Amino acid sequence: MPRARAGTDLNNVQSVGQNLAWGILWGLSGSAAYSVAAFLVYLIGGHRAFDSRGVSLFQTVAFYFLAGGVVGVLLGLMRPTLKHTWGTVLAGVLCSVVIWMGVFAMLEGPAHIGRFESLATLILSVTLGPACALSARRQLG
């Protein structure tokens, strides 16, 4: 399998600023992908798809970019640890918490996050977060 480009290589640890820029780029890339999905939902279901959950398309996209920025900062700060399995697993859990809380906030509306959503976030983050992070680590080198 070919190695990832130097800019995406997890082992290419640089200065804190460069690591933050790397992480934020990855986080915002995820935000862009989720935003495309939100635009598709809007095209198919119109504003009612968002109104029924108490949010707008703009709020959804803005939240995705806010969450992507937070995830990116976490990734950037944790980049030196990502070459270790424990660091990758921890990053997967922490980033997943942000992502899953965002998913539930958009599905249920931010005011309706309760015990169920919090418990589901914890379970999904602990189970899926490490698996996704370890898979990405294998792909990125």
C-alpha positions in Angstrom: 0.0 0.0 0.0 1.4 3.4 -0.9 2.3 5.9 1.9 0.1 8.9 2.4 1.4 12.3 1.3 3.6 14.1 3.8 0.8 16.6 4.7 -1.5 13.8 5.7 1.0 11.5 7.4 0.2 11.0 11.1 3.9 10.5 11.9 4.9 13.8 10.3 4.7 15.6 13.7 5.7 19.3 13.4 5.4 22.4 15.6 2.2 22.9 17.6 1.0 25.5 15.1 1.6 23.2 12.1 -0.1 20.3 14.0 -3.1 22.5 14.8 -3.3 23.6 11.2 -3.2 19.9 10.1 -5.9 18.9 12.6 -8.2 21.8 11.7 -7.9 21.0 8.0 -9.0 17.5 8.8 -11.8 18.7 11.0 -13.1 21.2 8.5 -12.9 18.6 5.7 -15.3 16.5 7.8 -17.5 19.5 8.3 -17.6 20.1 4.5 -18.7 16.5 3.9 -21.5 16.7 6.6 -22.6 20.1 5.1 -23.0 18.5 1.7 -25.2 15.9 3.3 -27.2 18.7 5.0 -27.7 20.5 1.6 -28.9 17.2 0.1 -31.4 16.8 2.9 -32.5 20.4 2.2 -32.8 19.8 -1.5 -34.9 16.7 -0.9 -37.1 17.8 2.1 -36.9 21.5 2.0 -36.8 23.7 5.1 -39.4 21.4 6.8 -36.8 18.8 7.3 -34.9 21.3 9.5 -37.9 23.2 10.9 -39.4 20.0 12.4 -36.2 19.7 14.6 -36.1 23.4 15.5 -33.0 24.3 13.5 -32.3 25.8 10.1 -30.0 24.7 7.4 -27.7 27.6 8.2 -27.6 26.6 11.9 -26.9 23.0 11.0 -24.0 23.9 8.7 -22.6 26.5 11.2 -22.7 23.8 13.9 -20.9 21.3 11.7 -18.1 23.8 11.1 -17.9 24.7 14.8 -17.7 21.0 15.7 -15.2 20.3 12.9 -13.0 23.1 14.3 -13.2 21.6 17.8 -12.4 18.2 16.5 -9.6 19.6 14.4 -8.0 21.3 17.4 -8.3 18.1 19.4 -6.6 16.2 16.5 -3.9 18.8 16.1 -3.0 18.8 19.8 -3.1 15.0 19.9 -1.1 14.5 16.7 2.1 13.6 18.5 0.3 10.8 20.3 -1.4 9.4 17.2 1.6 7.3 16.3 0.7 5.2 19.4 -2.3 3.0 19.6 -3.4 4.5 22.9 -3.2 8.0 21.5 -5.3 7.0 18.4 -7.9 5.3 20.6 -8.1 8.3 22.9 -8.4 10.7 20.0 -11.1 8.6 18.5 -13.2 8.6 21.7 -12.8 12.4 22.3 -13.5 13.4 18.7 -16.5 11.0 18.6 -18.0 12.6 21.6 -18.1 16.0 19.8 -19.4 14.4 16.6 -22.1 12.3 18.2 -23.3 15.1 20.4 -23.6 17.2 17.2 -25.5 14.4 15.5 -28.0 14.2 18.4 -28.2 18.0 18.6 -29.2 18.2 15.0 -31.6 15.2 15.1 -33.4 16.1 18.3 -32.7 19.9 18.5 -30.1 21.3 20.8 -32.6 21.9 23.7 -33.6 18.2 23.7 -30.3 16.6 24.6 -31.0 14.4 27.6 -29.9 11.2 29.4 -30.6 8.9 26.4 -28.6 11.1 24.0 -25.8 11.4 26.5 -25.6 7.7 27.1 -25.9 6.9 23.4 -23.0 9.4 22.8 -20.9 7.7 25.3 -21.6 4.2 24.0 -21.1 5.1 20.4 -18.0 7.1 21.1 -16.3 4.3 23.1 -17.2 1.7 20.5 -17.1 3.4 17.1 -14.6 6.2 17.8 -11.5 3.9 18.4 -12.5 1.6 15.4 -12.8 4.6 13.0 -9.6 6.2 14.3 -7.6 3.0 14.1 -8.9 2.4 10.5 -7.9 6.0 9.5 -4.5 5.5 11.1 -3.9 2.4 9.0 -4.9 4.4 5.8 -2.9 7.5 6.6 0.3 5.7 7.7 
